[in-house]
Amino acid sequence: MASKPRIKVPKKAAVGDIITIKSLISHKMESGQRKDKEGNVIPRKIINAFSCEFNGKPVFSCDLDPAISANPYFEFKALVSEAGTFKFSWTDDDGEVIEATKDIAVA
């Protein structure tokens, strides 16, 4: 199970600014290739998809594979054309979706 994500989005920007967005979510990311003390395979449980939208429009998305490290961190840029809300979504192998939002104002 993942914990509450940490997200950094500037509180405000000017129209036309390109901003940097950072996100980190705590998750063990079990690859499904390790074995426990009894020799049984530990089932795979990873965050397999990440996406970010701004006012309902896609900004960034990716699919993740078992080779991704624990606690996935993403940093990407976005063009600010208006005030609005960024919506972030992480989906794991069990179908659990963790969502968070951050607002940005235009100056």
VMD Tcl script that draws the C-alpha trace (Angstrom):
set ca {
  {0.00 0.00 0.00}
  {1.25 3.44 -0.84}
  {1.26 6.44 1.43}
  {0.11 9.99 0.74}
  {2.12 11.38 -2.17}
  {4.33 14.45 -1.91}
  {3.88 16.93 -4.74}
  {5.54 20.26 -5.51}
  {3.72 22.64 -7.85}
  {4.29 26.42 -7.70}
  {1.35 28.25 -6.07}
  {1.27 30.76 -8.94}
  {2.83 31.42 -12.33}
  {2.41 33.84 -15.22}
  {0.51 32.75 -18.32}
  {3.03 31.11 -20.65}
  {5.45 30.08 -17.90}
  {6.97 26.63 -18.02}
  {6.96 25.22 -14.49}
  {8.66 22.22 -12.92}
  {6.46 19.67 -11.17}
  {7.87 17.09 -8.75}
  {6.11 14.10 -7.22}
  {7.16 11.29 -4.88}
  {5.07 8.44 -3.53}
  {6.17 5.90 -0.92}
  {5.61 2.35 -2.17}
  {7.66 -0.82 -1.63}
  {7.48 -1.85 -5.32}
  {7.89 -5.62 -4.98}
  {9.13 -6.93 -8.35}
  {7.78 -10.49 -8.06}
  {11.26 -11.94 -8.54}
  {12.36 -12.24 -4.91}
  {11.66 -15.14 -2.57}
  {10.75 -15.15 1.10}
  {12.59 -17.15 3.82}
  {10.65 -20.32 2.90}
  {11.60 -20.01 -0.78}
  {8.18 -18.86 -1.99}
  {8.02 -16.16 -4.63}
  {6.84 -12.84 -3.18}
  {3.99 -11.67 -5.45}
  {4.59 -8.68 -7.68}
  {3.07 -5.43 -6.39}
  {4.23 -2.29 -8.13}
  {2.80 1.02 -9.16}
  {2.34 0.29 -12.85}
  {0.99 3.61 -14.13}
  {1.33 7.32 -13.37}
  {-0.52 10.23 -14.94}
  {-0.95 13.96 -14.52}
  {-3.73 16.11 -15.96}
  {-4.27 19.86 -15.93}
  {-7.90 21.00 -16.02}
  {-8.82 17.59 -17.46}
  {-6.17 17.59 -20.21}
  {-3.22 15.14 -20.15}
  {0.16 16.64 -19.22}
  {2.31 13.57 -18.56}
  {1.79 9.81 -18.24}
  {3.91 6.68 -18.14}
  {3.71 2.94 -17.58}
  {6.12 1.43 -15.07}
  {7.85 -1.96 -15.10}
  {9.15 -4.10 -12.20}
  {12.65 -2.64 -12.59}
  {11.47 0.72 -11.22}
  {12.83 1.52 -7.77}
  {10.80 1.78 -4.60}
  {9.22 5.18 -3.89}
  {8.94 6.39 -7.50}
  {9.89 10.02 -8.10}
  {8.82 11.97 -11.18}
  {9.94 15.41 -12.31}
  {8.57 17.01 -15.45}
  {7.70 20.40 -16.91}
  {4.34 21.86 -17.88}
  {3.22 24.99 -19.69}
  {0.80 27.15 -17.69}
  {-1.85 28.70 -19.92}
  {-4.47 29.42 -17.24}
  {-5.25 28.97 -13.56}
  {-6.41 25.49 -12.67}
  {-5.86 22.17 -10.99}
  {-3.28 19.47 -11.60}
  {-4.61 15.96 -10.91}
  {-2.11 13.18 -10.24}
  {-2.92 9.44 -10.32}
  {-0.88 6.38 -9.41}
  {-2.26 2.87 -10.10}
  {-0.81 -0.31 -8.59}
  {-1.12 -3.98 -9.56}
  {-4.09 -4.51 -7.24}
  {-6.04 -1.80 -9.08}
  {-5.71 0.66 -6.19}
  {-5.62 4.24 -7.47}
  {-4.03 6.95 -5.35}
  {-5.03 10.46 -6.42}
  {-3.95 13.93 -5.39}
  {-4.56 17.44 -6.68}
  {-2.70 20.75 -6.59}
  {-4.01 24.14 -7.66}
  {-2.07 26.86 -9.43}
  {-3.06 30.51 -9.85}
  {-1.94 32.85 -12.62}
  {-0.35 36.16 -11.75}
}
mol new
graphics top color blue
foreach p $ca { graphics top sphere $p radius 0.5 }
foreach p [lrange $ca 0 end-1] q [lrange $ca 1 end] { graphics top cylinder $p $q radius 0.2 }
display resetview
